Amino acid sequence: MAEQNDIKYTYFRGKPLVRSENQYIYGDMADPYIAYLMVLSTKKAGDAPDAPELPDMIIVQIRSTDRNKSEADRMVKQFNRTGLYEALDTSIFWLRRFNGEDAADGNE
């Protein structure tokens, strides 16, 4: 956890990851683009009746952080992925490309 303005954020590969119910925002608002992930469906993590629900189908949007653009113009890429890991992994690839980061510069 890291602190910024008295708010604690969870970081994944060097960027903030914020969750609110079935929505995730991944990336730094100081960068030109962030990833918006929405969980469309979940599935049980096992056969037990008390098994936790895990994200299954996820829609991902790469969005501009430019507040001067309309909401419709902010979305530059959209795709679906199965599972949170696959959605985040693909998001990281596209964020690096859109934000002009070298793939080898990741904070892994």
C-alpha positions as CSV (number, residue, x, y, z in Angstrom):
1,M,0.0,0.0,0.0
2,A,1.1,3.5,-0.7
3,E,-0.2,6.8,0.5
4,Q,-1.2,9.8,-1.6
5,N,-3.2,12.7,-0.1
6,D,-4.1,10.4,2.9
7,I,-5.7,7.9,0.7
8,K,-4.2,4.4,0.5
9,Y,-4.1,2.7,-2.8
10,T,-3.3,-0.9,-3.8
11,Y,-0.5,-1.0,-6.4
12,F,-0.1,-3.6,-9.1
13,R,3.0,-3.6,-11.2
14,G,3.7,0.0,-10.2
15,K,0.3,1.5,-10.9
16,P,-2.7,2.1,-8.7
17,L,-5.6,-0.5,-8.8
18,V,-8.8,0.8,-7.4
19,R,-12.0,-1.4,-7.0
20,S,-15.6,-0.4,-6.4
21,E,-18.0,-3.3,-6.5
22,N,-17.8,-4.8,-10.0
23,Q,-15.6,-2.0,-11.5
24,Y,-11.8,-1.6,-11.5
25,I,-9.7,1.4,-12.5
26,Y,-6.0,0.5,-13.3
27,G,-3.4,3.2,-14.0
28,D,-2.2,6.6,-12.9
29,M,-4.5,9.6,-13.7
30,A,-1.3,11.6,-14.4
31,D,-0.7,9.3,-17.4
32,P,-2.5,10.0,-20.7
33,Y,-4.5,6.7,-20.5
34,I,-5.9,4.3,-17.8
35,A,-7.8,1.0,-18.0
36,Y,-11.4,0.7,-16.9
37,L,-12.5,-2.9,-16.2
38,M,-16.1,-4.0,-15.5
39,V,-16.9,-7.5,-14.3
40,L,-19.9,-8.7,-16.3
41,S,-20.1,-12.2,-14.7
42,T,-18.6,-14.3,-11.9
43,K,-18.1,-18.0,-11.2
44,K,-17.6,-20.1,-8.1
45,A,-14.0,-20.9,-7.2
46,G,-14.9,-24.5,-6.4
47,D,-17.6,-26.9,-5.7
48,A,-18.1,-26.1,-2.0
49,P,-21.3,-24.1,-1.2
50,D,-19.3,-21.4,0.5
51,A,-16.7,-21.1,-2.3
52,P,-16.0,-17.4,-3.2
53,E,-17.1,-15.9,-6.5
54,L,-14.3,-14.9,-8.9
55,P,-14.5,-12.5,-11.8
56,D,-15.2,-14.4,-15.0
57,M,-16.2,-12.3,-18.1
58,I,-14.7,-8.8,-18.0
59,I,-15.0,-5.9,-20.4
60,V,-12.0,-3.7,-20.6
61,Q,-11.8,-0.1,-21.9
62,I,-8.6,1.9,-22.4
63,R,-9.6,5.5,-21.7
64,S,-8.0,8.8,-22.1
65,T,-7.6,10.9,-18.9
66,D,-8.1,14.1,-20.8
67,R,-11.1,15.8,-19.1
68,N,-11.5,18.2,-22.1
69,K,-12.7,15.3,-24.3
70,S,-16.3,14.1,-24.2
71,E,-17.0,10.8,-22.4
72,A,-17.5,9.0,-25.8
73,D,-14.2,10.4,-27.2
74,R,-12.2,9.2,-24.2
75,M,-12.5,5.5,-25.0
76,V,-9.8,4.5,-27.5
77,K,-9.9,0.7,-27.2
78,Q,-12.4,-1.9,-25.9
79,F,-12.1,-5.7,-25.5
80,N,-13.4,-8.7,-23.5
81,R,-11.3,-11.1,-21.4
82,T,-12.0,-14.1,-19.2
83,G,-10.6,-13.8,-15.7
84,L,-9.2,-10.8,-13.9
85,Y,-5.5,-11.8,-14.5
86,E,-6.0,-12.0,-18.3
87,A,-7.9,-8.7,-18.3
88,L,-5.2,-6.9,-16.3
89,D,-2.3,-8.5,-18.2
90,T,-3.8,-7.4,-21.5
91,S,-4.6,-4.0,-20.1
92,I,-1.0,-3.5,-19.1
93,F,0.2,-4.2,-22.6
94,W,-2.2,-1.7,-24.2
95,L,-1.5,1.0,-21.5
96,R,2.2,0.7,-22.1
97,R,1.6,1.1,-25.9
98,F,-0.8,4.1,-25.5
99,N,1.2,5.8,-22.8
100,G,4.4,5.5,-24.8
101,E,6.1,3.3,-22.3
102,D,8.7,0.7,-23.3
103,A,7.4,-2.8,-22.5
104,A,10.8,-3.6,-20.9
105,D,10.4,-0.6,-18.5
106,G,7.6,-2.3,-16.4
107,N,7.9,-2.4,-12.6
108,E,7.5,-6.1,-12.3
